[in-house]
Amino acid sequence: MDVPADPLAPRHSGRSRLLVANLDAELSWAKTHLGTHATLPAAVARASSAAGATLAVLGTAGDLLWLPQPLESERLAPLIDLTGVQVVSGPLSDFAEVDEVVAWGWTAELEAVAGPRLPCSAALVAELNDRRTSLALETELELAIPSVRPIRSHEELHECLECWPHPAPWVLKAPLSASGRARLRRRGAPEADAWTRARRLLDRFGVLILEPWLERTDDWGTVGVISDQATRLWPSHRLEVDGNGVFRAACVGVSAPAELADTAVAVADELRRRGYRGPFGIDSFRYQQDDGVALRALCEINARLSFGHLAHAAVARFADGLGLCAASGACLGISRGTTVPDG
């Protein structure tokens, strides 16, 4: 089973391909890298599986699209029909005979089925997705903001939260999580329930990241693909998030600060130096301060596919049918309970 260097490239003629929508890859990375053994609540797992069906935009007739759970949403049926992919579920080992695999994230479970086809191991991919990797690179690139620090013990936790400049809001994040999961956000001194949740999070992951909760005015993502010699980079896209910072849509064809591309290239160079090849992305945002706005050009590194990749791929694939040029504005949204327009 081969792993193409560019997951957005068309399937080679005559070869079978498996698209793996393992949007819960961070659980595997946390198990590999931090020794945790968590699972998603049933409702979250169903939503994650449905969102993973958007990987169909990378597929063509004859491709298999693996979802952790069978697809329940009828809203995604037109996309499945349009691309011609066949949706499958079950143990990944059942599909070990396919020629190529394109995954949301490279994990130990995939490595066991496909073999170590990437230039680096699943363990290293887990390390690169750890928020401490991003924090270290922020510091190296002189992009770090004050007050962001890892917490490794209950004593550190109490010391840092008691010394926090209350009532300024703060957030504790697990080093490997996604979609706003495994975090605690509060304003002011923590009360008993917050202390309990913070200790449980720390016991579960062994380390947390403490940082200020900033009033964001704009969010962006910048994605690309890293090969041996170069980085293929797409224009930055806007991230639409809710009030809790949870992703809702990736919108392409928008304006963004020019320095985001420079930051993405610097991150790609470092990931390449460490041996990583494949899809990656960074998250960035602009936030409000007392004296104006400031830019956090790097707040997270994703050494995996993202909805930004899928949004760019969808526009490139369906632009003609939608009457768009490739640079037109368009959004790939992830939501529930809303009306989807025809087409």
Secondary structure, 3 states (H helix, E strand, C coil): CECCCCCCCCCCCCCCEEEECCCCHHHHHHHHHHCCCCCCCHHHHHHHHHHHHHHHHHCCCCCEEECCCCCCCHHHHHHHHHHCCEEECCCHHHHCCCCEEEECCCCHHHHHHHCCCCCCCHHHHHHHHCHHHHHHHHHHCCCCCCCCEEECCHHHHHHHHHCCCCCCEEEEECCCCCCCCCEEEEECCCCHHHHHHHHHHHHHHCCEEEEECCCEEEEEEEEEEECCCCEEECCCEEEEECCCCCEEEEEECCCCCCHHHHHHHHHHHHHHHCCCCEEEEEEEEEEEECCEEEEEEEEEEECCCCHHHHHHHHHHHHHHHHCCCCCCCEEEECCCCCCCCCC
